[in-house]
């Protein structure tokens, strides 16, 4: 008896075809409604002072105007920069009398290739994390030995020390946290590099002097 084959043709229902078109239309609509770029809540900023050479002879000598790959020396602060977005900052978003990360996201870092004095605090060349303890009318800058951590990870047992910061009210709101290492432009013969460290956000600015220690 010969074999016989029966072919079956499946005809999709009207409802199935409608469902396919509905899903395709939804995908196209989702693509058309996809949002464009949006500003992130914070960015990343570096402030730095470059010196004209590098250390030699176990950090007891100075090679001026180095152009080699080992380069000039730097004092650098790398920080996450949050934006005010209409919020009250010190005493509001950043409470008084509580240690603050001095930035956003990853911890704010200080890297210095030379020994430096910040306020009355002597800081040996190396890498550190900075925190701020704001008060109403003043603040402390905290220099901590722990590095490469999330900004809220603060271990006070690793503090190198603290520097007192002066305070002044700003006439206009600083919308984005701004940390600046300002050098003194007119350095006389025999003078060591120095300047001002400023921290401004909202309607407040905190500041102190910095100075390279030599030898």
BELZIQUI-V572014 format. One record per pair of residues at least 12 apart in sequence whose C-alpha atoms are under 7 Angstrom apart, sorted by the first residue. I is the first residue (numbers start at 1). GAP is how many residues later the second one is. D is the distance in Angstrom with one decimal. If there is no record, write none. Layout:
I_GAP_D / I_GAP_D
//
This chain:
41_41_6.2 / 41_42_6.7 / 42_38_6.5 / 42_39_5.2 / 42_40_4.3 / 42_41_6.4 / 42_62_6.8 / 43_37_5.7 / 43_38_5.0 / 43_39_6.7 / 44_35_5.8 / 44_36_4.5 / 44_37_5.6 / 45_33_5.9 / 45_34_5.5 / 45_35_6.2 / 45_36_6.4 / 46_30_6.9 / 46_31_5.7 / 46_32_4.5 / 46_33_6.4 / 47_29_5.8 / 47_30_5.4 / 47_31_6.6 / 47_133_5.8 / 47_134_6.2 / 48_26_6.6 / 48_27_5.5 / 48_28_4.3 / 48_29_6.3 / 48_133_6.3 / 49_25_5.5 / 49_26_5.2 / 49_27_6.5 / 49_132_6.6 / 50_22_6.5 / 50_23_5.8 / 50_24_4.5 / 50_25_6.7 / 51_21_5.8 / 51_22_5.2 / 51_23_5.9 / 52_12_5.7 / 52_13_4.7 / 52_14_6.7 / 52_20_5.5 / 52_21_7.0 / 53_12_4.7 / 53_13_4.7 / 53_18_6.9 / 53_19_4.4 / 53_20_5.9 / 54_12_6.7 / 54_17_6.8 / 54_18_5.4 / 54_19_5.3 / 60_155_6.2 / 73_40_5.6 / 74_38_6.0 / 74_39_5.7 / 75_36_5.9 / 75_37_4.3 / 75_38_6.4 / 76_34_5.7 / 76_35_5.2 / 76_36_6.2 / 77_32_5.6 / 77_33_4.6 / 77_34_6.5 / 78_30_5.7 / 78_31_5.2 / 78_32_6.7 / 79_24_5.7 / 79_29_4.4 / 79_30_6.5 / 80_23_4.7 / 80_24_4.4 / 80_25_6.2 / 80_26_6.9 / 80_28_6.8 / 81_22_5.6 / 81_23_6.1 / 81_95_6.5 / 81_96_5.4 / 82_21_6.4 / 82_22_6.0 / 82_94_5.9 / 82_95_5.9 / 83_92_5.7 / 83_93_4.3 / 83_94_6.5 / 84_91_5.1 / 84_92_6.0 / 84_118_6.7 / 88_114_6.9 / 89_113_5.5 / 96_38_5.3 / 96_39_4.8 / 96_40_6.5 / 97_36_6.1 / 97_37_5.9 / 97_38_5.4 / 98_35_5.8 / 98_36_6.9 / 99_32_6.6 / 99_33_5.7 / 99_34_4.6 / 100_31_5.7 / 100_32_5.1 / 100_33_6.1 / 101_30_5.0 / 101_31_6.5 / 101_50_5.2 / 101_51_5.8 / 102_28_6.9 / 102_29_5.3 / 102_30_5.6 / 104_47_6.7 / 105_45_6.4 / 105_46_5.6 / 106_43_6.4 / 106_44_4.5 / 106_45_4.7 / 107_22_6.5 / 107_41_6.8 / 107_42_5.8 / 107_43_5.2 / 107_44_3.6 / 108_21_5.6 / 108_22_5.5 / 108_43_6.8 / 109_19_5.7 / 109_20_4.5 / 109_21_6.0 / 110_17_5.8 / 110_18_5.1 / 110_19_5.8 / 110_20_6.6 / 111_15_5.8 / 111_16_4.4 / 111_17_6.3 / 112_13_5.1 / 112_14_5.5 / 112_15_6.6 / 113_12_5.1 / 113_13_6.4 / 114_98_6.9 / 115_97_6.0 / 115_98_5.3 / 116_94_6.9 / 116_95_5.6 / 116_96_4.3 / 116_97_5.1 / 117_93_5.5 / 117_94_5.2 / 117_95_6.3 / 117_96_6.5 / 118_45_6.6 / 118_91_6.1 / 118_92_4.4 / 118_93_6.7 / 119_44_5.4 / 119_45_6.6 / 119_89_5.5 / 119_90_5.3 / 119_91_6.0 / 120_43_6.1 / 121_40_6.7 / 121_41_6.6 / 121_42_5.7 / 128_15_6.5 / 128_16_5.6 / 128_17_5.0 / 128_18_6.3 / 128_19_5.8 / 129_14_5.9 / 129_15_5.1 / 129_16_6.4 / 129_17_6.3 / 129_18_5.6 / 130_12_5.6 / 130_13_5.0 / 130_14_6.2 / 131_12_6.7 / 137_30_5.7 / 138_27_6.2 / 138_28_5.7 / 138_29_5.2 / 139_25_6.3 / 139_26_5.2 / 139_27_7.0 / 139_67_7.0 / 140_22_6.1 / 140_23_5.5 / 140_24_4.8 / 140_25_5.6 / 141_21_5.4 / 141_22_5.1 / 141_23_6.4 / 141_24_6.8 / 142_19_6.1 / 142_20_4.5 / 142_21_6.6 / 143_16_6.0 / 143_17_5.5 / 143_18_5.6 / 143_19_6.1 / 144_14_5.7 / 144_15_4.2 / 144_16_5.3 / 145_13_5.4 / 145_14_6.0 / 145_15_6.2 / 146_12_6.4 / 165_41_5.6 / 165_42_5.1 / 165_43_5.3 / 166_40_5.4 / 166_41_5.3 / 166_42_6.4 / 167_37_7.0 / 167_38_5.7 / 167_39_4.6 / 167_40_6.7 / 168_36_6.0 / 168_37_5.4 / 168_38_6.7 / 169_34_5.7 / 169_35_4.7 / 169_36_6.4 / 170_33_4.8 / 170_34_5.5 / 170_35_6.7 / 172_31_6.5 / 173_29_4.9 / 173_30_4.9 / 174_26_6.7 / 174_27_5.0 / 174_28_4.8 / 174_29_6.4 / 175_26_6.5 / 175_27_6.0 / 176_25_6.1 / 177_23_5.9 / 177_24_4.7 / 178_21_5.8 / 178_22_5.2 / 178_23_6.4 / 179_19_5.6 / 179_20_4.6 / 179_21_6.5 / 180_17_5.7 / 180_18_5.1 / 180_19_6.6 / 181_15_6.0 / 181_16_4.8 / 181_17_6.6 / 182_13_5.3 / 182_14_5.1 / 182_15_6.3 / 183_12_4.1 / 183_13_6.5 / 192_20_6.1 / 193_18_6.0 / 193_19_5.6 / 194_16_5.5 / 194_17_4.1 / 194_18_6.2 / 195_14_5.7 / 195_15_5.4 / 195_16_6.5 / 196_12_5.7 / 196_13_4.4 / 196_14_5.7 / 197_12_6.0 / 197_13_6.6
//
